[in-house]
Amino acid sequence: MPVLEILTKQFPEKIIETHDFRGDETALIQKDALLLIMKFLKTDIRLDFNMLMDLTAVDYLWMGKKPRFEVVYHLYSLALKHRLRIKVPIEQKDALVDSIVSLWPAANWYEREVWDMFGIRFQNHPDLKRILLYEGFDGHPLRKDYPINKRQPLIGPKN
Amino acid sequence: MMSGNESFVTSRLNEMIGWARKYSLFQYPFVTACCGLEYMAVASGHHDIDRFGAGLPRFSPRQSDVLMVVGTISHKMAPVLKRIYEQMCEPKWVVAFGVCTCTGGFYDNYATVQGIDTIIPVDVYIPGCPPRPENVMDGLMKLQEKIQHQKQEV
């Protein structure tokens, strides 16, 4: 049974949308069910997604999409050799998602990077601080409304 | 100059010291990016900067006179560069090598220092992306000129 079919059967009311472009399967899910679905994807024997390939975010500000952000998870099963992309839409004023470090420890630094670059917070993350930039950096530079030539208070020159 | 058995040279102390200092430039190469390759070309035998007394790079800031900042400086590198500068003994000079160190170059973004003169004082700017060896030697001669004519702190 294809991955998306198993998933939609298990959580029919938590899946917002799915699509399958040339075998590239994607599911948009609701934020409150993230941990539940991720745990199912990792532990179910038919799916067995034991590897988190990537975790990132997208800012759709200029594309006018609502809600503004999406957190994107790429999963892979080393045993069954299949992949799945999970997307979680996030509102700007409630930019908070459950951390999945408890399921995949690899998510630790990815989530710190997403916090650093997009300002999306992760609930129950063990150590959510900036990873690429430094303490005292003002703003989150991969947000589309971050001014391209903004100067930082610790470095200057002043704006 | 010569009179009988005695010989002497007339000069001012300031110029004498300047002359000595400008031909004894021990550089600290602070190399972070692609300009480093052009720096290596300058330091190689073909262009021979030993002619300017600047042939010996020192890899400790405490033993060097000229800080050559070669390549893009990111925000995270900025405190390191400042610390290296502060570790150097007086007299000391700074050369901004390449357009990234001069102004930030085309890296007008959140991560790059927009010219190292926002952090430390700079004596000579060598623009270019990267500057050619001839350009660097021109900058080196400009620095020598500057050293020759400045007030020498002893």
Chai-1 contact restraints between the chains, C-beta under 6 A:
chainA,res_idxA,chainB,res_idxB,connection_type,confidence,min_distance_angstrom,max_distance_angstrom,comment,restraint_id
A,P141,B,Y110,contact,1.0,0.0,6.0,A-B,restraint_1
A,N149,B,D108,contact,1.0,0.0,6.0,A-B,restraint_2
A,I155,B,H75,contact,1.0,0.0,6.0,A-B,restraint_3
A,G156,B,T118,contact,1.0,0.0,6.0,A-B,restraint_4
A,P157,B,T118,contact,1.0,0.0,6.0,A-B,restraint_5
